[in-house]
Amino acid sequence: MTCMSSASARRIMLTFLTTGLAAVSLTATGCTKPLFPESAPRTQFEKFDSMRTGAAPKDEPDVFGTPQPALRARLAPKSAES
């Protein structure tokens, strides 16, 4: 076995400490604000539908009151309005 000098041991310890500090700071500041707001349309089709026929509901409660995606309302054919 070879012995490490105290300078190389300090360098290794400083490297681990710096890497750990960088990892902690990146994970702590990475999820502060969502990239897109919840009210923004997800696709250009959603924006078109909301301008033309009104926005479709995103959620509807099931029989137990738990919010579920409103797939039937969103996938139903649009009413023919002129």
C-alpha positions as CSV (number, residue, x, y, z in Angstrom):
1,M,0.0,0.0,0.0
2,T,1.1,3.5,-0.7
3,C,0.7,6.4,1.7
4,M,-1.0,9.6,0.5
5,S,0.6,12.8,1.3
6,S,-1.5,15.3,3.3
7,A,-1.6,17.7,0.3
8,S,-3.2,15.1,-2.0
9,A,-5.6,14.0,0.7
10,R,-6.7,17.6,1.2
11,R,-7.1,18.0,-2.5
12,I,-9.3,14.9,-2.7
13,M,-11.3,16.0,0.3
14,L,-11.8,19.5,-1.2
15,T,-12.9,18.0,-4.6
16,F,-15.5,15.8,-2.9
17,L,-16.7,18.8,-0.8
18,T,-17.0,21.1,-3.8
19,T,-18.8,18.4,-5.8
20,G,-21.2,17.7,-3.0
21,L,-21.9,21.4,-2.5
22,A,-22.6,21.9,-6.2
23,A,-25.0,18.9,-6.3
24,V,-26.9,20.1,-3.2
25,S,-27.2,23.7,-4.6
26,L,-28.4,22.5,-8.0
27,T,-31.0,20.2,-6.6
28,A,-32.2,22.8,-4.1
29,T,-32.7,25.6,-6.7
30,G,-33.8,23.4,-9.6
31,C,-37.5,23.1,-8.8
32,T,-38.4,26.5,-7.6
33,K,-40.9,27.6,-10.3
34,P,-42.6,25.7,-13.1
35,L,-41.5,26.3,-16.6
36,F,-44.9,26.8,-18.1
37,P,-47.9,28.3,-16.1
38,E,-50.9,26.1,-15.6
39,S,-53.2,28.5,-17.3
40,A,-51.2,28.5,-20.6
41,P,-52.6,26.4,-23.4
42,R,-50.6,23.2,-23.9
43,T,-51.1,23.0,-27.7
44,Q,-52.1,25.3,-30.5
45,F,-55.3,23.3,-30.9
46,E,-56.3,24.0,-27.3
47,K,-55.8,27.7,-27.9
48,F,-57.9,27.5,-31.1
49,D,-60.7,25.6,-29.4
50,S,-60.9,28.0,-26.5
51,M,-61.1,31.0,-28.9
52,R,-63.7,29.4,-31.1
53,T,-66.0,27.4,-28.9
54,G,-64.9,28.1,-25.4
55,A,-62.5,26.1,-23.2
56,A,-63.3,22.5,-22.5
57,P,-63.2,21.5,-18.8
58,K,-59.9,19.9,-17.7
59,D,-61.2,17.9,-14.7
60,E,-64.5,16.5,-13.6
61,P,-65.2,14.7,-10.3
62,D,-65.8,10.9,-10.4
63,V,-68.5,9.2,-8.3
64,F,-66.2,9.5,-5.2
65,G,-65.5,13.2,-5.8
66,T,-61.9,12.7,-6.9
67,P,-60.9,14.9,-9.8
68,Q,-60.3,12.9,-13.0
69,P,-59.5,14.2,-16.5
70,A,-62.6,15.2,-18.4
71,L,-61.9,13.0,-21.5
72,R,-65.5,12.6,-22.7
73,A,-66.0,16.4,-22.6
74,R,-62.7,17.1,-24.3
75,L,-63.0,14.4,-27.0
76,A,-66.7,15.0,-27.8
77,P,-67.5,16.6,-31.2
78,K,-67.8,20.3,-31.1
79,S,-71.3,21.8,-31.5
80,A,-72.0,23.4,-34.9
81,E,-72.1,27.1,-34.1
82,S,-72.0,29.7,-36.9
